[in-house]
């Protein structure tokens, strides 16, 4: 298995908190721990309906005694096996949230003491990707040679979860202009950020206000979507 970069202390603490229930089973937290530990998984949203009636939770219609997962990253089969390994008996899978990509995987299982293989259907969603834009007004400073590149890199580092204790743009996370500005200040304290405006690509409406993101969506941004205005 291809390894990755060594985690720093903050990243390790965040990962440990998310995977405390890895050895457990039959609970939403145990399932989440298994999923978030799956190779390639970047983030996930998990919720359950433990009532005996159908409910709409965070925009997702959930039948009685069911759970919902929206997972970013990882192979379909690996995610399905992680869910199946910790699933509570009798609970139903839910997928097909608005705009998300529904995934259905058949998991073959042979009960102990038998020779009969049963195919279990595992369901989860892949998030709808929501492209966003950012416009950042920053004061030119002599201590930073390239303000524009520095600001863009700080925003991208935050978005990809590379800043301490900041998950970044993960499944279900709102897009905050304040977080973008804070990322610039964290990596380049000498840069004074005057204003940050954000918007979805469509419809375009740059505002200094947070953009809500549904639990079945994930915001994305790249360097071309970041505009830096430098002022003296």
Beta strands, then each sheet from edge to edge (+ up, - down):
strand 1: 41-49
strand 2: 55-57
strand 3: 60-62
strand 4: 66-73
strand 5: 92-94
strand 6: 101-110
strand 7: 117-126
strand 8: 128-139
strand 9: 192-200
strand 10: 217-220
strand 11: 226-231
sheet 1: 1+ 4- 5-
sheet 2: 2+ 3-
sheet 3: 6+ 7-
sheet 4: 9+ 8- 10-
sheet 5: 9+ 8- 11-
end
